[in-house]
Amino acid sequence: MPPPEMATNGTGDEAVFDRSDLAFLPFPRSNMLMVIPLTSECRVIYNMENMIGRGHYGTVYKGHLEFNDKDQPREQVAIKMLNTMQVSTDFHREIGIMRTLSHPNIVKSKYWAEKSHCIIMDFALDIANGMKYLSDMGLIHRDLAARNILVDHNGDGDCVKISDFGLAQFANSDGYYYAKSKRDIPIRWYSPEAISTCRFSSYSDVWSYGVTLFEMFSRGEEPNLVPIQTSQEDFLNRLQSGERLNRPASCPDFIYDLMQLCWHATPRSRPSFATIVDIITKEVATKVTHPTDGHQSPTNQPADAE
């Protein structure tokens, strides 16, 4: 059931709030902010729509440097994201040159990061942690989608919370729930076995999690096959024949690999939510950042705040 003071429109497409001052906002479907922690004191923030230019070596975005010290104003910066690890040698040489320069008409390089870590990764981990809890409780959500993810702006930083339990059911002793009728269901988020046999499990929620990742990393695209399905029957037939959602343009390799694991045809061959938490946690943790007055060399895909 929906939490207190929250009502749904009956379709699960949106939430209607009874309190205007509620701290939760619907999960953003576009204009996702990218956040790269640089040190314990600051981070760089940018929107992928604010691209300044793109070249052979990378893409430059307009953003700002934000400090934990609220008395310190934001600084406008340019962020260079390298296209491939193969250009890191040239990047290291560029850093070496720029750290020797100091002039009001010359761009100053401030930080570089070996791994770009952004808020969308934190959101993906938050959702996986929430779903792991539900799975451990034996509860099948059955309607996991970006529309049912809320962003909480309270506390030290944003986090996301899973909502809309109108379709949720506890699993039987075998780990399944069998729906008695095919009511209006969001089939584009459903696994083939859920669509064809009305059999739900934590593993069908894992499939939906993969679709939710697609929504997040495509910045709100509808989860349609390409070319688009002509009917629900066509959609199911194509899933059963092995077709899957295409990789979003800006999606990291490991995230699309994770999506593919979530969309395995055999339910028990999909990763558990505990495994998904481990996969994302390890990726989020592999980040090293240095000020450009240091002497280390970048070895992985860097982000440069200039």
NUDOKE-748250 format. One record per residue (C-alpha): residue number from 1; residue in one letter; y, z, x. Coordinates in steps of 0.5 Angstrom, whole numbers, plus 500, padded with zeros to 3 digits. Each point is the difference from the previous one (the first is absolute). Layout:
<pts>
NUM:a:Y:Z:X
...
</pts>
This chain:
<pts>
1:m:500:500:500
2:p:507:499:502
3:p:503:506:503
4:p:505:504:496
5:e:507:497:498
6:m:497:493:502
7:a:498:495:495
8:t:497:493:501
9:n:501:494:496
10:g:493:499:498
11:t:499:495:505
12:g:500:503:507
13:d:506:495:502
14:e:505:505:500
15:a:502:508:500
16:v:505:502:495
17:f:503:507:502
18:d:503:505:495
19:r:505:503:506
20:s:505:496:503
21:d:500:505:506
22:l:493:499:502
23:a:499:499:507
24:f:495:495:500
25:l:501:492:500
26:p:496:495:498
27:f:496:497:507
28:p:505:494:502
29:r:497:493:499
30:s:505:497:505
31:n:505:501:505
32:m:496:505:504
33:l:503:504:505
34:m:497:500:507
35:v:500:506:504
36:i:499:501:508
37:p:500:507:502
38:l:503:499:507
39:t:500:508:503
40:s:500:507:496
41:e:507:499:499
42:c:501:493:497
43:r:497:494:497
44:v:502:492:499
45:i:500:498:493
46:y:501:493:497
47:n:498:495:494
48:m:496:494:502
49:e:505:496:496
50:n:506:502:505
51:m:497:495:505
52:i:505:497:505
53:g:496:495:503
54:r:493:498:502
55:g:498:496:507
56:h:494:499:504
57:y:499:507:503
58:g:502:504:493
59:t:504:502:494
60:v:507:503:500
61:y:502:505:494
62:k:506:504:499
63:g:499:507:499
64:h:503:507:502
65:l:498:506:504
66:e:499:506:496
67:f:500:507:503
68:n:497:507:498
69:d:507:503:501
70:k:504:498:494
71:d:506:501:503
72:q:499:494:505
73:p:502:494:496
74:r:495:494:500
75:e:501:494:505
76:q:499:493:498
77:v:495:497:504
78:a:496:493:501
79:i:492:501:500
80:k:496:495:504
81:m:493:499:498
82:l:495:496:505
83:n:496:495:497
84:t:494:501:504
85:m:498:505:506
86:q:500:494:505
87:v:507:500:500
88:s:500:508:502
89:t:501:498:508
90:d:507:496:498
91:f:502:506:496
92:h:499:505:505
93:r:504:495:505
94:e:505:500:495
95:i:500:507:499
96:g:501:501:508
97:i:506:496:500
98:m:503:503:494
99:r:500:507:502
100:t:504:498:506
101:l:506:497:496
102:s:505:504:497
103:h:506:497:497
104:p:504:500:493
105:n:498:492:499
106:i:493:501:502
107:v:494:502:495
108:k:497:507:503
109:s:493:501:499
110:k:498:507:497
111:y:493:501:499
112:w:493:496:500
113:a:494:502:496
114:e:493:498:502
115:k:498:500:492
116:s:504:499:494
117:h:499:505:495
118:c:503:500:494
119:i:501:504:493
120:i:495:495:497
121:m:494:502:504
122:d:502:507:498
123:f:500:498:493
124:a:493:497:501
125:l:497:506:503
126:d:503:505:495
127:i:497:496:494
128:a:493:500:504
129:n:501:507:501
130:g:501:501:492
131:m:494:496:499
132:k:496:503:504
133:y:501:507:497
134:l:499:497:493
135:s:493:497:503
136:d:498:507:503
137:m:502:502:493
138:g:495:495:496
139:l:506:497:497
140:i:500:492:499
141:h:508:498:499
142:r:498:493:497
143:d:507:498:500
144:l:503:500:508
145:a:505:495:501
146:a:507:500:502
147:r:503:501:493
148:n:497:507:500
149:i:502:503:507
150:l:507:504:500
151:v:504:501:506
152:d:502:508:501
153:h:507:500:503
154:n:499:508:500
155:g:499:504:507
156:d:501:498:507
157:g:498:493:499
158:d:498:495:495
159:c:492:500:497
160:v:497:496:495
161:k:496:503:494
162:i:494:497:496
163:s:502:500:492
164:d:497:498:493
165:f:493:503:499
166:g:500:497:493
167:l:493:496:502
168:a:498:505:505
169:q:492:503:499
170:f:496:504:503
171:a:494:497:504
172:n:493:502:497
173:s:495:503:505
174:d:498:493:503
175:g:508:499:502
176:y:501:495:494
177:y:504:500:494
178:y:498:494:494
179:a:505:498:496
180:k:498:499:493
181:s:504:494:498
182:k:505:495:503
183:r:506:502:498
184:d:507:497:503
185:i:498:501:508
186:p:504:498:506
187:i:495:496:502
188:r:504:497:506
189:w:499:507:503
190:y:493:501:498
191:s:494:499:504
192:p:495:494:498
193:e:494:506:498
194:a:506:503:496
195:i:502:494:496
196:s:493:497:499
197:t:496:507:498
198:c:505:505:499
199:r:497:504:505
200:f:506:504:504
201:s:499:504:506
202:s:504:503:506
203:y:498:493:503
204:s:504:496:495
205:d:506:505:501
206:v:499:498:507
207:w:501:492:498
208:s:506:502:496
209:y:503:503:506
210:g:499:494:504
211:v:504:496:495
212:t:505:505:500
213:l:501:499:507
214:f:501:493:499
215:e:505:502:495
216:m:504:504:505
217:f:499:495:506
218:s:502:494:496
219:r:506:504:498
220:g:498:500:493
221:e:497:493:499
222:e:495:500:494
223:p:493:500:502
224:n:497:493:498
225:l:495:496:503
226:v:503:493:503
227:p:500:495:496
228:i:501:505:495
229:q:495:502:495
230:t:499:496:493
231:s:497:506:496
232:q:497:507:501
233:e:493:496:500
234:d:503:496:506
235:f:502:506:504
236:l:494:503:499
237:n:495:494:502
238:r:505:499:506
239:l:499:507:503
240:q:493:500:499
241:s:500:493:504
242:g:503:504:506
243:e:507:498:499
244:r:506:505:501
245:l:507:501:500
246:n:504:497:506
247:r:503:504:506
248:p:507:501:499
249:a:505:497:505
250:s:502:506:503
251:c:494:504:500
252:p:497:503:506
253:d:493:498:502
254:f:497:507:499
255:i:502:501:493
256:y:498:493:498
257:d:493:502:503
258:l:500:506:496
259:m:502:496:494
260:q:494:496:501
261:l:495:506:501
262:c:503:503:494
263:w:498:493:496
264:h:493:500:503
265:a:495:497:494
266:t:495:506:501
267:p:504:507:497
268:r:496:504:505
269:s:502:496:506
270:r:507:501:499
271:p:503:506:504
272:s:501:507:497
273:f:507:502:499
274:a:499:505:506
275:t:498:494:504
276:i:507:497:498
277:v:504:506:502
278:d:496:500:507
279:i:502:493:501
280:i:507:500:498
281:t:501:507:503
282:k:498:497:507
283:e:504:494:499
284:v:506:504:498
285:a:499:505:506
286:t:500:494:506
287:k:507:500:501
288:v:504:501:506
289:t:508:500:501
290:h:504:500:506
291:p:508:500:501
292:t:502:494:504
293:d:502:504:506
294:g:493:502:501
295:h:495:496:505
296:q:494:499:496
297:s:498:493:498
298:p:499:498:493
299:t:492:498:499
300:n:500:499:493
301:q:504:496:494
302:p:507:503:501
303:a:506:501:496
304:d:506:500:503
305:a:507:504:497
306:e:506:497:504
</pts>
